[in-house]
Amino acid sequence: MRAHRVVVSAAAAALFAACGVSKDQYAAKELEAEQYMKKYQDESQKAADLEKKAADLQTRLDATQQQLSQATTAKTQLEQEKGELERKSAQYEQLAESLKGQISAGEIEISELRGKMTVKLKDKILFPSGSATLSKDGKGALDAVADAFKNLKDKNVIVAGYTDNVPVGKKGPWKDNWDLSTARAVSVVRYLQSKSVPPVMLGAAGFSEYRPVDANNTAAGRGQNRRIEIALTAADYTPPAVDLPK
């Protein structure tokens, strides 16, 4: 065994001698190669770490961009809602201004809630007792309403009739308060149409005695319940135009 090592050492010495490289020089080169390999491995690890950091930063950047996009969308929506509220407020002010004479006289009340404007008229102004025929004063009040409505855009104008709980007379033309409340609403709709309010905006509904705003056990309460309400809401649907037969 010892002889084998001697032979190997002798062979290595002979090889170094033949190449003109000493054993110390070889060891130095081998150490240098190891150092380069370690440096390469360290740099590779640094590159991998940098790639991971870059990927993390890209993920955070994407998330930030998405949040920014959502914030921009929310801001745009808020600006649109603000503009819509301002527009509705302007419409309300315009309507109140155009009807201020009737409001001051107590003939008309207007209100705005959740984007819906409502014009309320007491039935005694519009109709004789038990009738669906508009009175002279009623037509005068509706003339002002029609002037305020006829230039509105993208609106539905829904006229609703309400009564108190007193049954209609047996000798009258109405079967019950359903008939009377609906007939009064239709009369108002027809009159508004005759005053150039576009019929595509108009609708009529009768609610009889079942939606009171006051108690029916006093004359004043019943007077509050007998009313016409005209609601202005956004036009969510516009039917397509069709050619009607002549």
Protein Blocks (a to p, Z undefined) as FASTA:
>chain_A
ZZmmmmmmmmmmmmmmmnopafklmmmmmmmmmmmmmmmmmmmmmmmmmmmmmmmmmmmm
mmmmmmmmmmmmmmmmmmmmmmmmmmmmmmmmmmmmmmmmmmmnopaccddeehiacddd
dfklmpcghiabdcfklmmmmmmmmmmmmmpghiacdddddddfbdcdfkbmbfblmlmm
mmmmmmmmmmmmmnopafklgccddehjmlcfbdfkbfklmmmmnccdddddddfbdcdd
ddddZZ
